[in-house]
């Protein structure tokens, strides 16, 4: 497949605004992506990475300029998104067959009420299409409330294949200074061993499965709720070659660093360029497949009666402060500032942008409000409909995001990151007005500010336990 700039700039769903409106309840499509911050979208100001399809959707949508997670990473974030309920702080609940050991990384509680369950009760046909393998690990239950669910296998360390290992040229994918990275990369390379064309890539398969579900169900399943989860552009950063070549300008012949080291300490400038090109190429590839899916939505005549949400869970460090990847102490703007937009076929929201802090927990009550369905009593988030209709800014002056033992307290003046639980002390402070990219830690120069924000984080944590705890009872 040879792609051109013209291909990338082809706007999806070109006829959507002219389509006749259809009365009755709205269908709902949720497009969730992993590891794609607002910093890497054209509609949020990036002029280097090409995202024409999501940008085109944004031009028809209301865009929230300051959306942040309530909690991270992948599974805790989705617990908040799926339930609209505060998750941070969380207990450490270990599952014997899950290698991830993070607070909040556990199934939905028995008493949780999800968006899919609520919509199903409201007579929606509900479907999940996801390649986020964490959702489907033993004892996980994130497909709860869906009439149909499809798991696209093979992402990251999904235990899909066990061999043949001798067929994998592992040295071609690991930085020589970090040989211990082989184990994780090996599983993914085994999983992708039989891919032959661009259509085999996981984002292609995920959105094609979503299109196929619409082909099979759109005529009969009205209203429907189709929830799509794309694990990419999460690691491993492994785009098709044409998309990588859009960004890689230097002559590079080293290993394909689909999961570069956590820091740039032993990484050369051309290797950094290479890793950035892989990530950028993967972003553009996912955008390309979102565009293809949205054209299918338009072709099926669904743009006139379907609410569409686009949201990410978090972002990643792409070389800032000499770091790659996200992390529990890296909850700066690159990791926490996420895109959120909502397309409504019956409202003139095109180009509307809402300032002020909103969070993942606000998404569920907003969707229910827009669908005319009463809110769920366990929701702690707020419907954003009043902000959208008035065009006013959120009144929240502070937003707090948690990850495991750490949290960040953010307003329009400061961003503080600290550890709230016993253990090694960690504190950073950023002057977001002077340093919007949060590159210079000024904690040492501002002890009084650090003390104030440390107390704010402690108060938030102390106030949360009765809300964030739950049970895994076997009886309702």
C-alpha positions in Angstrom: 0.0 0.0 0.0 1.5 3.4 -1.0 -0.1 6.3 0.8 0.1 9.9 -0.3 -0.5 13.3 1.4 -3.8 13.5 -0.6 -4.9 10.2 0.9 -4.2 11.4 4.4 -6.1 14.7 3.9 -9.2 13.0 2.5 -11.9 14.0 5.0 -14.2 11.2 6.2 -17.9 11.3 6.2 -18.0 14.2 3.7 -21.7 14.1 3.3 -22.6 13.8 6.9 -23.8 17.4 7.5 -26.1 17.3 4.5 -27.8 14.0 5.5 -31.5 14.2 6.4 -32.2 14.0 10.1 -34.1 11.0 11.5 -36.4 11.2 14.4 -36.2 8.8 17.4 -33.5 7.8 19.8 -29.9 8.4 18.9 -27.5 5.6 18.2 -24.2 5.9 20.0 -20.7 5.1 18.8 -17.8 5.4 21.3 -14.2 5.4 19.8 -11.7 5.0 22.5 -7.9 5.0 21.8 -4.9 4.2 24.1 -1.8 6.3 24.5 -2.8 9.2 22.3 -2.7 12.6 24.1 -4.2 15.8 22.9 -0.6 16.9 22.1 -0.5 14.6 19.0 -3.6 15.8 17.2 -3.9 18.5 14.6 -7.2 19.7 16.1 -5.4 20.4 19.4 -2.6 22.3 17.7 0.0 19.7 16.5 1.2 20.6 13.1 3.7 17.8 12.7 1.7 14.6 13.0 -1.0 14.0 10.4 -4.4 13.2 11.8 -6.8 14.5 9.1 -9.7 12.1 10.0 -10.0 12.8 13.7 -9.5 16.4 12.9 -12.4 16.3 10.4 -14.5 14.7 13.1 -13.5 17.5 15.5 -14.6 20.1 13.0 -18.1 18.7 13.2 -18.0 18.2 17.0 -17.8 19.9 20.3 -14.2 19.7 21.5 -13.2 19.8 25.1 -9.8 21.6 25.4 -8.9 20.6 28.9 -9.9 17.0 29.4 -8.0 14.8 31.9 -8.3 11.3 33.3 -9.5 10.7 36.8 -7.2 7.8 37.1 -4.6 5.9 35.1 -3.5 3.7 33.4 -5.5 1.5 30.9 -7.9 -0.5 33.1 -8.4 1.9 35.9 -9.1 4.6 33.3 -11.7 2.4 31.7 -13.3 1.6 35.0 -13.9 5.4 35.3 -15.0 5.8 31.7 -17.4 2.8 31.8 -19.0 3.7 35.1 -18.7 7.5 35.4 -17.6 6.9 39.0 -14.6 8.1 40.9 -11.9 5.4 41.0 -8.9 7.1 42.7 -7.6 6.1 45.3 -7.9 2.4 44.9 -6.8 -0.6 46.9 -4.2 -3.0 45.5 -6.2 -6.1 44.5 -3.9 -8.7 42.9 -5.1 -11.3 40.5 -2.9 -14.4 40.3 -2.9 -14.6 36.5 -2.2 -10.9 35.7 1.4 -9.6 35.6 0.3 -6.0 36.2 0.4 -5.0 39.9 -1.1 -1.6 40.1 -3.7 -0.1 42.5 -7.1 -0.1 40.7 -6.1 -2.7 38.1 -8.9 -5.1 38.7 -12.3 -6.0 37.3 -15.5 -4.0 37.7 -17.1 -4.3 41.1 -20.3 -6.3 41.4 -22.2 -3.1 42.4 -20.8 -1.0 39.5 -23.3 0.0 36.9 -21.8 0.5 33.4 -22.9 2.6 30.5 -23.4 -0.6 28.5 -25.7 -2.1 31.2 -27.7 1.1 31.4 -28.2 1.4 27.7 -29.1 -2.3 27.4 -31.8 -1.8 30.0 -33.0 1.2 27.9 -33.5 -1.3 25.0 -30.3 -0.5 23.1 -28.5 -3.2 21.3 -25.0 -3.1 22.7 -21.7 -4.2 21.2 -18.0 -4.1 22.1 -15.1 -4.4 19.6 -11.7 -4.2 21.3 -8.1 -5.3 20.9 -7.2 -4.3 24.5 -6.3 -7.7 25.8 -6.1 -6.6 29.4 -10.0 -6.4 29.3 -10.2 -10.1 28.5 -7.6 -11.6 30.9 -8.8 -14.3 33.2 -11.4 -13.0 35.7 -11.8 -9.6 34.0 -15.3 -8.5 33.2 -15.2 -5.4 31.0 -17.5 -7.0 28.4 -20.3 -6.9 31.0 -23.5 -5.4 29.6 -22.7 -6.1 25.9 -25.0 -8.2 23.8 -22.1 -8.8 21.5 -18.4 -8.6 22.1 -15.4 -9.2 19.8 -11.8 -9.5 21.0 -9.2 -8.9 18.4 -6.2 -10.9 19.5 -2.5 -10.2 19.4 -1.7 -6.9 21.1 1.5 -6.5 23.1 1.9 -9.4 25.6 -1.4 -11.1 24.7 -0.7 -14.8 25.2 -1.9 -15.8 21.7 1.2 -17.7 20.5 3.9 -19.7 22.1 6.2 -20.4 19.2 8.1 -21.1 17.1 10.5 -18.7 18.8 13.4 -19.7 16.6 11.6 -18.0 13.7 11.8 -14.6 15.4 14.8 -12.3 14.7 14.6 -10.7 18.2 17.8 -8.8 17.9 16.2 -6.7 15.1 13.8 -5.2 17.6 15.7 -4.6 20.8 18.2 -1.9 21.6 21.6 -3.5 22.2 22.1 -1.5 25.5 18.9 -3.0 26.9 18.9 -6.8 26.2 16.4 -7.5 29.0 13.6 -6.0 26.9 13.5 -9.2 24.8 10.9 -11.1 26.7 8.0 -8.6 26.2 8.8 -7.9 22.6 9.1 -11.7 21.8 5.4 -12.3 22.7 4.2 -9.5 20.4 6.5 -10.7 17.5 5.2 -14.2 17.9 1.6 -12.8 17.7 2.3 -10.8 14.5 4.4 -13.5 12.8 1.8 -14.3 10.1 0.8 -10.8 9.2 1.2 -10.3 5.4 -0.7 -7.1 4.5 -1.7 -3.8 6.1 -5.1 -5.3 6.7 -3.6 -7.7 9.2 -2.5 -4.9 11.4 -4.5 -4.7 14.6 -6.0 -1.2 14.2 -7.1 -2.3 10.7 -8.8 -5.4 12.0 -10.4 -3.6 15.0 -12.1 -1.0 12.9 -13.0 -3.4 10.2 -14.7 -5.6 12.8 -16.6 -2.5 13.9 -17.6 -1.8 10.4 -18.7 -5.4 9.9 -20.8 -5.2 13.1 -22.6 -2.1 11.6 -23.1 -3.9 8.3 -24.7 -6.8 10.1 -26.8 -4.9 12.6 -27.5 -1.3 11.7 -30.7 -2.0 9.8 -32.2 -4.0 12.7 -30.6 -2.8 15.9 -32.0 0.7 16.4 -31.0 2.2 18.7 -27.5 0.7 19.2 -24.5 1.4 21.2 -21.2 0.4 19.6 -18.2 0.7 21.8 -14.8 0.5 20.0 -11.5 0.2 21.8 -8.2 0.6 19.9 -5.1 -0.3 22.0 -2.9 1.4 19.4 -1.1 3.8 19.4 0.0 2.2 22.7 3.3 0.3 22.5 4.4 -1.6 20.5 5.0 1.2 18.0 4.8 -0.9 14.9 3.1 1.0 12.0 3.1 -0.2 8.4 6.2 0.9 6.6 4.6 3.6 4.5 3.3 5.3 7.6 6.7 5.2 9.3 8.4 6.6 6.3 6.2 9.7 6.4 8.2 10.8 9.4 11.6 9.1 9.3 13.9 11.4 7.2 17.4 10.2 8.3 19.1 7.1 7.0 18.6 4.6 9.8 19.6 1.0 9.7 19.5 -0.1 13.3 17.0 -2.3 15.2 13.3 -1.4 14.9 12.7 0.1 18.3 9.0 -0.7 18.6 9.3 -0.3 22.4 12.2 2.0 23.0 14.0 2.2 26.3 12.4 4.2 29.2 15.0 6.9 28.9 17.1 8.4 26.1 20.3 8.1 28.2 21.8 5.4 25.9 19.9 6.3 22.7 21.5 8.2 19.9 19.8 11.2 18.2 19.0 9.1 15.1 17.5 6.4 17.3 15.3 9.0 19.0 14.2 10.3 15.6 13.4 6.7 14.6 11.3 6.0 17.7 9.4 9.3 17.2 8.7 8.3 13.6 7.4 4.9 14.7 5.0 6.5 17.2 3.9 9.2 14.7 3.4 6.7 12.0 1.3 4.6 14.3 -0.8 7.6 15.2 -1.4 8.4 11.6 -2.2 4.8 10.8 -4.9 4.6 13.5 -6.3 7.9 12.3 -6.4 6.5 8.8 -8.4 3.5 10.0 -10.7 5.7 12.0 -11.4 7.6 8.8 -12.2 4.4 6.9 -14.6 3.4 9.7 -16.3 6.8 9.7 -16.8 6.6 5.9 -18.5 3.3 6.5 -20.7 5.0 9.1 -21.6 7.7 6.6 -22.2 5.2 3.7 -24.7 3.3 5.9 -26.6 6.5 6.5 -25.8 6.6 10.2 -24.2 10.1 10.6 -27.7 11.6 10.8 -28.8 9.7 13.8 -25.7 8.7 15.7 -23.9 10.3 18.5 -20.1 9.8 18.2 -17.6 10.1 21.0 -13.8 10.2 20.6 -11.6 9.9 23.7 -8.2 8.7 24.8 -7.2 7.3 28.1 -3.8 8.9 28.4 -0.7 9.9 26.4 3.0 9.1 26.6 6.4 10.7 26.9 8.1 11.0 23.5 11.5 12.1 24.5 10.5 15.0 26.8 12.8 15.2 29.9 14.8 12.4 28.3 12.0 9.9 28.8 9.9 7.5 26.6 6.6 6.0 27.7 4.2 6.8 30.5 4.8 6.0 34.2 3.4 6.4 37.6 5.6 9.4 38.3 5.3 10.8 34.8 1.8 12.1 35.1 2.6 15.4 33.4 0.7 17.1 30.6 2.1 14.7 27.9 0.5 11.8 29.7 -2.6 13.4 31.2 -4.0 15.9 28.7 -6.4 13.8 26.6 -8.6 14.5 23.6 -12.4 14.4 24.1 -14.9 15.3 21.4 -18.6 14.6 20.9 -20.4 14.7 17.5 -24.2 15.3 17.8 -26.2 14.9 14.5 -29.1 17.1 15.7 -27.1 20.0 17.2 -25.1 22.7 15.5 -21.9 22.0 17.6 -19.5 22.1 14.7 -16.4 24.0 15.8 -17.6 24.6 19.4 -14.7 24.4 21.9 -15.2 24.2 25.6 -12.5 25.4 28.0 -12.0 24.4 31.6 -11.3 21.1 33.3 -13.4 18.0 32.6 -12.7 14.4 33.3 -13.4 10.8 32.1 -16.0 10.4 34.8 -18.1 13.1 33.1 -18.4 11.2 29.9 -21.0 8.5 31.0 -23.5 11.0 32.5 -23.1 13.3 29.4 -23.9 10.5 27.0 -26.9 9.4 29.0 -28.1 13.0 29.2 -27.8 13.5 25.5 -29.6 10.2 24.9 -32.5 11.3 27.2 -31.8 8.6 29.8 -31.9 9.3 33.5 -28.4 9.3 35.2 -27.2 6.3 37.2 -27.2 6.9 40.9 -23.6 5.7 41.4 -22.2 8.2 38.9 -19.9 10.9 40.5 -19.2 12.7 37.3 -21.3 15.5 35.9 -23.1 15.9 32.6 -21.3 18.3 30.3 -24.5 19.1 28.4 -25.0 22.5 30.1 -21.5 23.6 29.2 -21.9 22.5 25.7 -25.2 24.2 25.2 -24.1 27.5 26.9 -20.6 27.4 25.4 -19.3 28.4 28.8 -16.2 27.1 30.5 -16.0 24.5 33.2 -16.1 26.0 36.7 -13.7 23.4 38.1 -10.5 25.2 39.1 -8.6 22.1 39.9 -8.3 18.6 38.4 -6.7 15.6 40.1 -5.5 12.5 38.4 -4.2 9.4 40.2 -2.0 6.6 39.2 -1.2 3.9 41.8 0.7 5.5 44.7 0.9 8.9 43.1 -1.3 11.7 42.0 -1.2 15.1 40.3 -3.0 18.2 41.4 -3.4 20.6 38.5 -4.9 24.1 37.9 -4.1 26.9 35.6 -1.1 28.0 37.7 0.6 24.9 38.9 0.9 21.1 38.3 2.1 19.1 41.3 3.0 15.4 41.3 3.5 13.6 44.5 3.4 10.3 46.3 0.4 10.0 48.6 1.1 6.6 50.2 4.1 5.4 52.4 7.2 4.8 50.4 10.0 6.7 48.6 9.3 10.4 48.5 8.6 11.8 45.1 7.5 15.4 44.3 7.6 17.6 41.3 6.1 21.0 40.6 5.6 22.8 37.3 4.7 26.4 36.6 2.3 25.8 33.8 2.0 29.4 32.8 5.7 29.9 32.3 6.4 26.2 31.4 3.3 24.8 29.6 5.2 21.7 28.4 6.2 21.0 32.0 9.8 20.4 31.4 11.4 22.2 34.4 10.7 20.9 37.9 10.6 23.9 40.3 9.6 22.1 43.4 12.8 23.0 45.3 12.2 26.8 44.6 8.6 26.8 45.8 8.4 24.8 49.1 5.2 26.6 50.3 3.4 25.7 47.0 4.6 22.1 47.3 3.3 21.9 50.8 -0.1 23.4 49.9 -0.6 21.0 47.0 0.7 18.0 48.9 -2.1 18.7 51.4 -4.6 19.0 48.6 -3.7 15.6 47.3 -3.8 14.0 50.8 -7.3 15.5 51.4 -8.5 14.2 48.1 -7.2 10.7 48.8 -8.6 10.7 52.4 -12.0 11.7 51.1 -12.2 9.0 48.4 -12.1 5.6 50.1 -15.8 5.2 50.8 -16.6 6.0 47.2 -13.9 4.0 45.4 -14.1 0.7 47.3 -16.4 -2.1 46.3 -17.0 -5.8 46.4 -16.7 -8.9 44.2 -19.7 -10.7 45.6 -21.1 -13.7 43.9 -24.7 -12.8 44.7 -26.7 -9.7 43.7 
